Each structure stands twice: as C-alpha cells, then as structure tokens.
Amino acid sequence: MEKKRGSFSGGLGFVLAAAGSAVGLGNLWRFPYLAAQYGGGIFILVYIILALTFGFALLTTEIAIGRKTGSSHILAYGKLDKRFGFLGYLAAIVPVIILPYYSVIGGWIIKYVTIFVTGTQAEVANNSYFGSFIGDTFSPLFFFMIFLGLTMLIVIGGVEKSIEKISKILMPILLVLMVGVSIYVLTLPGSMEGVKFYLLPDFSKFSLITVCAAMGQLFYSLSIAMGIMITYGSYTHKDMNLSRSVVHIEIFDTIVALFAGFMVIPAVYMFNGEAGTTASGPGLMFQSLPSVFNQMAGGRIIGLAFFILVALAALTSSVSVMEAIVSSIMDKLKISRGKACAIVVIVSLALGIPSSLGNGVWSNITILGMDFLTFFDYLSNYVIMPIVALLTCILIGWFVGTKVIKDEVTRNGEKFRRQAVLDVMIKYIAPVLLLIILIFYSLVQFGLISM
Ligand code: PHE
C-alpha cells in the first residue's frame, strides 16, 4: 500500500522548517569567521548581493522542483527529464554523507551545553581541553549517539506532527536567545571596537577569494544541493505563495548570520584581539568562545544560552538532512517511515563512528590526507554539492527551461518580481559561479592556492 506523503500545514510551518534547515552551524560558526577573515563589511555586502541573486535563484528552483513533482530529490529530477534521473541519486548521496559527521559535531555541542549547565566551563577555557575531548574514544561517541537519537525522534514523528511543530517552537526560542546574547555582548564595555572591526569594510582583504568564500558559504548556508529544499518543497501545498516563502527563508537565514557576527566577533575581539576572530574551524566555537565566556561577567549564563541556541540550530538542520534521506527512501522503496529511519540510523552509525574516532584512536587513517570527518565534509560541500547544483542549473536552464519554475511559482496568479534575475542566474551566471567554486576549492585542496 502506498503511504500518503507528509505535508506542512501551511506557509508558516514550511518557512520555519526550511529556515530551521538553513540556520545552522554555517550561520553561527562559519559566517562570523569568514566575515572577520575577508574584510568585514565588504564580505557582508558581497554575501547579501549574492543571497539576493544566486541564492534566491537556486533556492526558488529547488523548492519549485519539489512542489511541482511532489517527490523528494531521488525521483524529482527524473520526473522533469528522464535523462537526468541519475542526478537524483547523486544528490541523494549528499545528505547520507553529511548526517553522520554533522551529528558528531552536534554531539560536541551537546557536550558543551552540559559543561555550562554543570558550571565546569573554567576547565574548557584551557586550550587543550577541546582536542583531548574529541580525541577521546567513548565520550564523543556517546554524545554523537544522543544527538543522532534526538534527530531520529523528531523525524520519526513525521512532517506535520513533528518536524513542523518542533520548528515552530524551536525557531522562535533560537531568535530570542540570539537577540538576548547579542544585546548582552554589545553592552559590554569596549565592544564597539569589535563591532567596528566586524562592520567596517577592509578593502585590503578583498579579492576574488572573498567572492568565492561568500558564494561557498551561501550555498552551504541555504541548504542547497543536498535534496533538502526539494524534499521540503514537495511537502508544501499548491496554494502556498512560493516566492514570498523564499523571501522569508532568505531573510531569516541572513539575519541569523549577521547576528551571529554580532554575538561572536565583538566578544572574541575584546578578549583575544583580531587574531582570535579569524581562528577558523573548530577553534573559534570550541576554544576561543568558551575562553571568552569564562572571562566575561555573567559568562556562564551567556555561554549556556549561546550553546543551547547553537544546539537548537544544529538539531533543526540535522532533522532536515535526515528527513531528506528518509523521504527519498520512502519514495523509492515504498517502505514505512519507521523502517526508513532505522536504515538511516544504522548507516549513520557506520559512518559517524569513524568520523568521531578519526580525531583520536583512528587519526592515523586518512583519505587524501584528511581524517574521516574532514574528508566527508570536503567531499559533500566542495565536490558533490557544486556538481549537483551545476547540473540542476543545466537541467532547468537548458533542458526543461526556466518556464517550469516560473509556472510553478505563479500557479495561483502570484507576482514573480525577480523572474528575470532567476532566468539569467540559472541559465548563465550560476553555472559559471559554480564552476568557479568547484575549480577554486580543488585548487585550495591540492595546495595550489591558499585561502
Ligand atoms: N544550512 C546549514 C547551515 O548553515 C547547513 C546544513 C544544513 C548542513 C543541513 C547540514 C545539514 O549550517
């Protein structure tokens, strides 16, 4: 018997769930240090321009594909054009690779929440703490499984009853925590220097690399090219105003990224100077910030609020990744949600355990010189996702035509103001930009240029 597909109850539920997916570690962790590294205001400006054009076009296209075909990515591409059926399978690989390592990082965040709950943050402020925690064998695995388990509990409850409901509760909490932490940080004496550093453009740090970094970030931040937005789009009602929803998701995602900068940059700048702000990778979130919270008056409460908000953001993102996999399994194999979840959890354990152990006992095992977690991250974000997005543009721009997207967006007679932008983007500009991302990150990876 074919199961009825899930659906969101309305536009708000969809927007909050999609924003829940988009708002994640990319906004809270990656955006601030990229902004600090690539010239503050100028990076922010480039990012916003790209969001309104490139990001908008890809996001609209994916949601429209989902709603038009009523399928998750695995079948959706093939329904538009049989010759592109393979693209569904390629896109389907991405969330399978991302979920395990994202859950490992989610586990680290839960661990940090427990640290601020128990008041042992002084210990974490020590620079060697983080490395020794993730290098441990059992503790990170334990928190990884908790995070994965929480994700599964939400996904197993279904689209409307669980994912939508939880997003409607968690996303407003996230916003409130974020505004609270930002206000607190901005009222600390000396924070304005940090704000200036964050917002004032530094043109000496501007180059083509700034643009590539902004583009890569945008792409990741909007959860594009991983099947998620197609899947969520397939759960929307035909009468929802699609272009308005896209605008709301974009605004939500961009505002959280900008606010994340206000929470993180001034605080770190005040205590650790400019060098602290560009500590990329785990250093910023798991070392610099805890040490800042430790030195700050009221730091325990602020640190707790901060890590809870990061945990919520990570959880709603991982829910969307798991849902994308579960949905494609259900579409393809016509099995129940519970069985699909079980399969996903088993595969995620199989890939997540090496991702976690790769920081410790298995650190001598590497792929192309990377530990498992770094390799999975590289493979999904810098190789498969740009290829999926590029082929999506080619499919829509050159095979089925952007009219398909326009018809879907305007099916209830809505206005589609940025249609010309979408046309030009999907046909010409986005493919070129995506090719640049692909080439650029390969050159970085193989050490031919440095970021
Ligand atoms: N959009 C997410 C973010 O900004 C990225 C992401 C979503 C990653 C879903 C994995 C899964 O963090």
Boltz pocket constraint, residues with backbone or C-beta under 6 A from the ligand:
constraints:
  - pocket:
      binder: B
      contacts: [[A, 21], [A, 22], [A, 23], [A, 24], [A, 25], [A, 26], [A, 27], [A, 98], [A, 102], [A, 220], [A, 221], [A, 222], [A, 223], [A, 317], [A, 318], [A, 320], [A, 321]]
      max_distance: 6.0
